């Protein structure tokens, strides 16, 4: 089994992006889930240990789909 995985919502900017950076620094694989995935900074989006996906955490169906996608893509 690989490194642990963190799924971070709202990580296109601000505290979410800083949290993602810290998990990456610690060697974790990171799924960044955001309503505006195209707004995720390139240095995060282009990291091979990061997956970016669309998720609206106010919409349960979006959350369910996003979590399923994260599990499939990160192999956890």
Backbone bond lengths (Angstrom), bond angles and torsions (degrees), N, CA, C in turn:
res aa  C-N    CA-C-N  psi(-1)  N-CA   C-N-CA  omega(-1)  CA-C   N-CA-C  phi
1 X - - - 1.451 - - 1.518 109.32 -
2 X 1.346 116.27 143.27 1.453 121.39 -176.90 1.509 113.09 -83.14
3 X 1.291 114.14 -162.33 1.454 121.83 178.77 1.526 110.07 -63.05
4 X 1.332 116.48 156.53 1.467 119.26 176.23 1.522 110.64 -64.69
5 X 1.330 115.64 160.04 1.457 122.09 -177.30 1.521 109.30 -120.44
6 X 1.331 115.41 134.89 1.464 121.75 172.82 1.516 108.01 -113.43
7 X 1.328 117.06 134.68 1.453 122.40 173.05 1.526 105.91 -107.20
8 X 1.321 115.93 118.68 1.455 121.32 -175.28 1.521 108.86 -119.44
9 X 1.321 116.35 122.11 1.461 120.36 178.46 1.522 109.41 -91.76
10 X 1.319 114.93 152.83 1.455 120.30 178.67 1.513 112.92 63.74
11 X 1.308 116.70 36.87 1.462 120.19 -173.18 1.522 113.65 -101.55
12 X 1.331 117.45 18.78 1.461 119.01 177.23 1.528 111.14 -70.68
13 X 1.337 116.45 -24.67 1.466 120.00 -177.79 1.522 109.36 -159.28
14 X 1.304 115.28 176.32 1.456 122.03 172.25 1.516 114.97 62.06
15 X 1.319 115.35 -141.38 1.460 121.75 -176.31 1.524 111.24 -61.52
16 X 1.329 117.33 -37.93 1.459 119.97 179.16 1.519 111.99 -61.78
17 X 1.325 117.00 -43.37 1.468 120.76 178.56 1.519 110.64 -65.98
18 X 1.331 116.95 -41.20 1.470 120.38 178.26 1.524 110.82 -64.00
19 X 1.317 116.98 -37.90 1.465 121.11 177.80 1.525 110.01 -64.88
20 X 1.329 116.60 -44.09 1.465 120.36 177.78 1.520 110.48 -59.62
21 X 1.332 117.35 -44.23 1.466 121.11 179.31 1.532 111.30 -59.38
22 X 1.314 116.73 -40.28 1.463 119.91 -178.98 1.532 110.92 -68.04
23 X 1.319 117.66 -42.67 1.462 119.48 177.24 1.532 110.75 -61.75
24 X 1.340 117.00 -41.27 1.463 120.72 177.70 1.520 110.07 -61.23
25 X 1.329 116.65 -44.45 1.466 121.53 179.40 1.527 111.13 -59.13
26 X 1.322 116.16 -33.69 1.464 121.30 -179.86 1.529 112.98 -82.55
27 X 1.343 117.18 -0.27 1.457 120.89 176.26 1.514 115.32 93.00
28 X 1.312 117.27 9.99 1.460 120.75 177.85 1.523 110.38 -80.87
29 X 1.329 115.88 155.79 1.454 122.31 166.51 1.528 105.43 -88.52
30 X 1.329 117.20 144.72 1.460 120.42 -171.83 1.523 110.62 -130.64
31 X 1.314 114.96 134.47 1.460 122.18 169.54 1.518 106.53 -106.55
32 X 1.319 115.52 119.78 1.452 121.25 176.77 1.521 107.10 -99.82
33 X 1.321 115.50 118.30 1.456 121.59 -179.36 1.523 108.12 -114.24
34 X 1.325 116.14 124.94 1.456 119.38 -176.02 1.523 109.72 -151.25
35 X 1.332 116.39 151.66 1.462 120.84 175.55 1.524 111.33 -65.94
36 X 1.317 116.47 -23.89 1.455 121.39 -179.93 1.532 109.73 -125.15
37 X 1.335 116.83 71.03 1.468 119.59 -175.31 1.521 114.09 -61.12
38 X 1.333 117.01 -24.55 1.462 119.73 178.61 1.531 111.99 -70.76
39 X 1.335 117.17 -10.90 1.463 121.47 179.10 1.533 113.07 -89.87
40 X 1.343 117.01 -4.87 1.462 120.57 178.70 1.525 108.49 -65.67
41 X 1.316 116.12 132.17 1.464 121.36 -177.74 1.533 111.11 -58.65
42 X 1.335 117.37 141.26 1.464 121.44 -177.76 1.526 113.65 -55.13
43 X 1.327 118.44 -38.04 1.464 119.71 -178.34 1.521 111.89 -65.01
44 X 1.329 117.68 -24.13 1.463 120.34 172.77 1.518 110.17 -85.67
45 X 1.313 116.13 -50.32 1.465 121.50 -175.72 1.527 111.96 -58.66
46 X 1.336 117.31 -35.99 1.459 121.33 -175.50 1.526 113.73 -87.16
47 X 1.318 117.62 -2.70 1.463 121.21 179.19 1.533 108.99 -70.80
48 X 1.333 119.00 131.10 1.466 120.54 -177.62 1.532 113.79 -66.25
49 X 1.321 118.01 -14.93 1.467 121.16 178.79 1.521 112.53 -97.27
50 X 1.330 116.56 12.63 1.464 121.73 -177.56 1.516 109.86 -122.38
51 X 1.310 115.61 137.34 1.466 122.45 170.31 1.519 106.30 -120.09
52 X 1.315 116.27 135.87 1.457 122.08 179.06 1.515 107.79 -113.12
53 X 1.325 115.90 132.47 1.457 119.11 177.81 1.513 110.66 -142.49
54 X 1.325 113.86 159.13 1.456 120.24 178.21 1.523 108.93 -80.70
55 X 1.326 116.10 132.45 1.461 120.88 173.56 1.524 107.95 -155.26
56 X 1.315 114.99 132.65 1.457 121.67 173.41 1.516 106.45 -108.70
57 X 1.330 117.41 105.75 1.466 119.45 -173.38 1.524 113.25 -72.09
58 X 1.331 117.66 -1.02 1.462 121.06 172.65 1.531 111.66 -90.66
59 X 1.328 116.51 -2.96 1.465 122.67 -177.02 1.530 108.69 -121.71
60 X 1.322 116.96 109.32 1.464 121.34 -174.96 1.525 112.53 -58.29
61 X 1.318 118.10 -38.72 1.465 120.14 179.26 1.529 110.52 -64.53
62 X 1.325 117.06 -38.52 1.458 121.06 177.63 1.527 110.82 -65.00
63 X 1.318 116.38 -40.47 1.466 120.84 178.26 1.525 109.96 -64.47
64 X 1.326 117.40 -47.67 1.466 120.90 179.84 1.533 111.09 -58.22
65 X 1.328 116.45 -45.81 1.457 120.88 179.59 1.529 110.79 -63.73
66 X 1.323 116.26 -44.65 1.458 120.57 -179.47 1.516 113.03 -62.78
67 X 1.325 116.78 -42.43 1.469 120.41 178.92 1.523 109.72 -64.88
68 X 1.321 117.40 -44.42 1.468 120.20 177.53 1.530 111.08 -59.16
69 X 1.324 116.71 -43.35 1.468 121.20 179.54 1.526 110.07 -64.48
70 X 1.317 118.03 -42.56 1.465 121.76 179.47 1.521 110.37 -61.33
71 X 1.318 117.32 -43.17 1.464 121.30 -179.83 1.525 109.89 -63.09
72 X 1.322 117.45 -44.39 1.458 121.01 179.98 1.519 111.90 -64.90
73 X 1.319 117.00 -45.76 1.463 120.37 -174.60 1.519 113.11 -74.22
74 X 1.328 117.39 -30.74 1.466 119.91 -176.85 1.526 112.39 -98.68
75 X 1.317 116.98 -3.47 1.453 120.47 176.04 1.521 113.94 65.47
76 X 1.304 116.33 36.01 1.469 118.57 179.95 1.520 110.80 -115.77
